[in-house]
């Protein structure tokens, strides 16, 4: 399981979080075909890609404005739990966690599987539902200032 958390640009507090349970590749960028969509002028359409390689994760820069880990511009890096990446020199910060966040963690966090189960349960208990809800992978977009 991998959790990506967008951090507030000044306070470095969690703004939004995405959790993926079974995705071997996760893309972040401005385009709507990414898993995580961030609207910012400095974020490329496809900015970074996280890939699960055997038992670890690696992150690859795909954007023209670069990716920074610990203040250093890198093209790729092995992901360590808790690392914060910056998309572009003045872009958004995203923290990466490689294990489940505790219940005291980010309050708005749900996994993709939890969202699908919730939708399916609603469809089976709602007498007005005419057909089952199709399980699709949600994408979330967040405008950045």
HELIX and SHEET records of a PDB file:
HELIX    1   1 UNK A  112  UNK A  125  1                                  14    
SHEET    1   A 6 UNK A  14  UNK A  20  0                                        
SHEET    2   A 6 UNK A   2  UNK A   7 -1                                        
SHEET    3   A 6 UNK A  93  UNK A  97 -1                                        
SHEET    4   A 6 UNK A  84  UNK A  87 -1                                        
SHEET    5   A 6 UNK A  67  UNK A  69 -1                                        
SHEET    6   A 6 UNK A  72  UNK A  74 -1                                        
SHEET    1   B 6 UNK A  76  UNK A  78  0                                        
SHEET    2   B 6 UNK A  56  UNK A  61 -1                                        
SHEET    3   B 6 UNK A  48  UNK A  53 -1                                        
SHEET    4   B 6 UNK A  25  UNK A  29 -1                                        
SHEET    5   B 6 UNK A  36  UNK A  39  1                                        
SHEET    6   B 6 UNK A 140  UNK A 143  1                                        
END                                                                             
